[in-house]
Amino acid sequence: MIPATFKYQRAHSVDDAIAALAKDPGAKLLQGGHSLLPLMKLRLARPGLVVDIGQLAELRTIDVKADSVFIGAAVRYHEIADHAPLAQVMPVLKKTVSVIADPQVRHRGTIGGSAAHADPTSDLAAVFLAADARFMVRGPGGERVIRAADWYVAPLITALASDEVLLGIEFARPSPDHQTYLKFAHPASGYALAGVAALVSYDATLHVTKAQIAVTGAGVLPFRAKPAENFLTGERLTRESAEQAAQLGADAGEYEGDVQYPAEYRKNLARVMIRRALESLA
Amino acid sequence: MSQMVLGSRVLRKEDVRLVAGQGQYTDDIRLPGMLYAAILRSPHAHARIKQVNIKAAQDMPGVVKIYTGADLQGKLQSIPTAWIPPESDLKMVAHPALASDKVRYVGDGVAMVVAHSRSQAEDALEAISVEYEPLPAVHDQLDAMKDGAVQLHDDAAHNVALHWKVGTETDEAFRTADVVVRQTFRQQRLIPNPMEPRAAVAQFNSATGDMTVWATSQNPHIHRFLMSVVLGIPEHKLRLVAQDVGGGFGSKIACYPDEVLVAYAARDLGVPVKWTETRAEHFTITTHGRDHVDEVELAGTRDGRVLAIRVKAYANLGAYLSTAGPGVPTILFGLIVNGAYDIPQASTEVYGVFTNTTPVDAYRGAGRPEATFLIERIMDRYAQEIGMDPVQVRRVNLLKKEQFPFTNAFGITYDSGDYHRALDRALEMLDYAALRREQASLKAQGKYIGIGFSTYVEMCGLGPSQVAGAVGFQGGLWESATVRLHPSGKATVLTGASPHGQGEETTFAQIVAQRLGLPVEDIDIVHGDTDRVSMGWGTYGSRSTAVGGGALAQASDRILAKARTIAAHMLEVPEDAVRFEEGKFHPEGNATKSVSIQDVTLQAHLGWNLPAGLEPGMEASAFYDPTNFTYPFGTHVAVVSVDPDTGEVRLVRYIAVDDCGTVINPMIVEGQVHGGIVQGVGQALYEGALYDDAGQLLTGSFLDYAMPKARFFPTIEIDRTETPSPHNPLGVKGVGETGTIASTPAVVNAVMDALSSFGVTDLAMPLTPPKVWAAIQNAQSMKGGQS
């Protein structure tokens, strides 16, 4: 519980942070510290240099524009929950961050930190995938955009290069009318054993015009439940169609069990939670 | 001063200090020149140590000294156990503070670094290289007893640490009974997690030879005694201080290698040394609890009368014998497996087994939860077998009021009780008939709820010293108290109990306040320091109020007797004409003329005008040894819902009607009941240590080991009946463990009641969602296969 020796540097700008990363390939970026620091205390992560970008004003903006929403990487969960305009245009974000851990964590943890840490049971991963988030990153060679579909490479590994900084996350507007995030929490950690983000639009007769569904926690990686979306589009949203979609959606995941939660159970949970998320939107 | 101080909700005196961060926990101790220790722990569950190379580590910054097991050989006695059950053939295997030849569980200490800072000590650990020759490991007690299983200790064949039998003949009953129910229960291993991990600081004065050890202990005097033996420091030169301790639940009873090592280094180096456990260490090295396999047989009649119970238990003791380890699955378990029922014949047979796991010792309830679980579960199985309601089967067999004092088949005598009354009250709160109707109508909608009962009794308030000796506990179980009234009339009260979260700084002050008519705020309770409190046996086994409170009452009464003598002298009336009310003495029939206890106390200290021959001063001590244990009891009811889609169990209602005798502070009693229930439900639904075949702990953090959370619980509905214990001065029984003891089977019975719709009769704890879901799936696919 005592980290190995490391150097700490507070970056004064994003470019400053990029320069620090360039000098030390083993360096790690620090924001809220709720993922990196526990790993360091267990000496599972032992960066020689920690570059603190949690205070950078340029990473702490929330910008609700006509055709998009931008959330800076260092914006904290509680700031997302408390942002009324954001809650209006993308209610799923507030729903999701409100069930992350506990109030203390929500006042320190950041959206960018969560995205970059890429824990496969992270709640926000389902939202990023379902809402086709765009990850805006900057490195020594300039800025680029990474699509959510390309972001999650492996557990704890993203498409972000080690010399890049995540600036923020962008969502296109308008997003579907009906949104939810439903999670079945691990009784020990509170992380998602299955968390489902569902964004659905439907017409006056409940016929689905758009469905975007993603699952976190249950699978090896968070995944988009495309077969469920394809099936639902054009269908009426009912208990039966939700169940069929859930079945197809769960099939899209790749599952591995652990000693307490077998793969078969995780898949079942993905199915049940997709169905319940969809039912809650009808 | 009100007469009502006993039984009132006095707010906890200790909370101001603790909430304001002004407590003094062991890790708060900072001494000039203090060094920090870190201990290198075996990553293997079982291995021979070929070589320990400390050279590189010695050169690390800040390192003062490194000790290996070889360095300590012959310098420290083995870490002892303090409980040797008679006729159990207990194998007293060596437990060195640091291993030198073999490690026997993941976490076994191999070397200790002492450095100028904690981080330097931790860094240096990584530079020590140990060459191990891994050996096969065994973590399950049944596997460990098999022929050919790897042996942990040379002198414990088949890894059997103890074999103990108790009870009556039962064969006849089982031969002739209408019904015999057999069930094997696993009561899984639990990992106690008090908020404060363990810690120790030691300071040695080489000129005087005085050693002071601050340590997280539930029983400083026992700790002092055991450390004195291990270190070879006489008790008058060894002071053990446990000022504020952040919870223990049994895990801070044991004398561990760590505090011994810290004291050794402090003496060796001549400077203070501190060690603080990390939470990760805590999971692997601090004693675990439970871990039983119990083969249970019940013989009964068709109409619900239990004739006999027979238990064969296999208790996992871990790699070494912990301080109370051998006593928990024997004495504290085997004598009460008949529970609250009048069962004429009963026997218990116990195997205690060594395995390559963390040593097992007391965990809240210690033995009695195990006993209560199996009797309450088998009663439900029996009810099912004969088609009787679980409440009715309990009614038939519960002891009746007029049977007390009741001596059970194992020879222990239950002091007092009215079990049917507690059951009736619980049923009334529940509205049982209505709930059964609701259960049926929900089932028709595909929704499943279950109702589970636990009509428990337990044995606590440890205990009569003569019995302690007879059952092999290597100590007394009486308690001491000193009441010291200062000239101002304020009181310092010393107790040998060692509260560590239970609120006895408040309840003990209430006891003295009630007896002496003093304001609660004028009374300070001192505990947890062997230099201030002459002797005591600590806090565990729900003993503090029943035994420590008895000592307080006696010491207070001695003060009062002396005060009365002086008051009579001051009032110039005969002693038997003096009345004492609300802190004042007055002559009988004349309330206007009076002297207060404070006036009397001042006079006692001044000594100007005392009755002839009376000593000055106002201080009294008592050493109270109870004549029996106390037997709190009650009825707990759990109502659960089971989600067949996910297997998730939710606690819908929880009713607890407990009887802990006279209540001193209802708020504190309720707090104890709440906490106990939550811990017991933790075992039923969430918690469980898991090892892999190599003996690695798979549940070594809060990410994997599910502690119960507040959000898992409904409001707990509490009521009490009050049947005083007839044999102690206060009429109190223990309440610190009742919740844990009662709740586990209540919840499991409720889940099984819900699952009875699927034909599921038993599942091993914890009843996690995947386990419940899989059981339902299996049941449904079997049903599908049949149709």
Interface residues (C-beta under 8 A of the other chain):
Chain A: M1 I2 P3 A4 T5 L42 R43 F184 H186 P187 A188 S189 Y191 V259 Q260 Y261 P262 Y265 N268 L269 V272
Chain B: R118 S119 E122 D123 E126 T278 R279 A280 D645 T646 G647 E648 L685 Y686 L690 D692 L698 F702 L703 D704 Y705 A706 M707 K709 F712 T768 P769 P770 W773 A774
